[in-house]
Amino acid sequence: MAVQTFKGMPINALCSDFFTIGWLKQAYAMAVNPVTKSEVWDIADDVRTRVVLPWKKKRLTRRPKKNQMPYVGEK
């Protein structure tokens, strides 16, 4: 933006038209319907009978613990 201001160019000259307010309004102009309760959904039987298990959790890498033996006189 500093170069555009220095050169006297309009701020939106290097911005795509997709990032304008008109395109944003056009993208959300379609009506959005709320989702009904899950009991009303039409789900195929083969999909309904599948068992979905959670992901296997990976253990996060941690800094290794210090395994130093205490000196004489230390606790």
C-alpha positions in Angstrom: 0.0 0.0 0.0 2.9 2.3 0.6 4.1 2.0 -3.0 0.5 2.6 -4.3 0.3 5.7 -2.2 3.7 6.9 -3.3 2.9 6.3 -7.0 -0.5 7.9 -6.7 -2.4 4.7 -7.7 -5.8 3.9 -6.4 -5.8 1.5 -3.4 -8.0 -1.1 -5.2 -6.0 -1.1 -8.5 -3.9 -4.2 -7.5 -6.8 -6.0 -5.8 -8.9 -8.6 -7.7 -12.6 -7.8 -8.4 -13.5 -10.9 -6.4 -12.6 -9.0 -3.2 -15.0 -6.2 -3.7 -18.2 -5.6 -1.7 -20.3 -6.3 -4.8 -18.9 -9.8 -5.2 -19.3 -10.5 -1.5 -22.9 -9.5 -1.6 -23.4 -11.7 -4.7 -21.8 -14.7 -3.1 -24.2 -14.5 -0.1 -27.3 -13.4 -2.0 -28.7 -17.0 -2.1 -31.0 -17.9 0.7 -29.6 -20.1 3.4 -32.0 -22.7 4.9 -31.5 -24.0 8.4 -30.6 -27.6 8.9 -33.4 -29.8 10.3 -33.1 -32.3 13.1 -30.9 -35.4 12.4 -33.9 -37.7 12.9 -35.5 -36.3 9.8 -32.5 -36.8 7.5 -32.7 -39.4 4.7 -29.6 -41.6 5.3 -29.0 -44.8 3.3 -29.0 -48.0 5.4 -25.4 -49.0 4.3 -24.2 -45.6 5.6 -26.2 -45.8 8.8 -24.7 -49.2 9.7 -21.1 -48.2 9.3 -19.0 -47.8 12.4 -16.9 -44.7 12.5 -14.0 -44.8 15.0 -12.1 -41.8 16.3 -8.7 -41.0 14.9 -5.7 -42.6 16.6 -4.2 -39.9 18.7 -0.6 -39.1 18.1 1.5 -38.4 21.2 2.9 -34.9 20.9 6.6 -34.6 21.0 7.9 -33.1 24.2 11.2 -31.9 25.5 12.9 -35.0 27.1 13.0 -35.0 30.9 16.3 -34.7 32.6 17.4 -38.0 34.1 20.2 -36.6 36.2 21.3 -38.4 39.3 21.4 -36.0 42.3 24.9 -35.1 43.6 25.9 -36.2 47.1 24.0 -34.0 49.6 21.2 -33.1 47.2 17.7 -34.4 47.5 
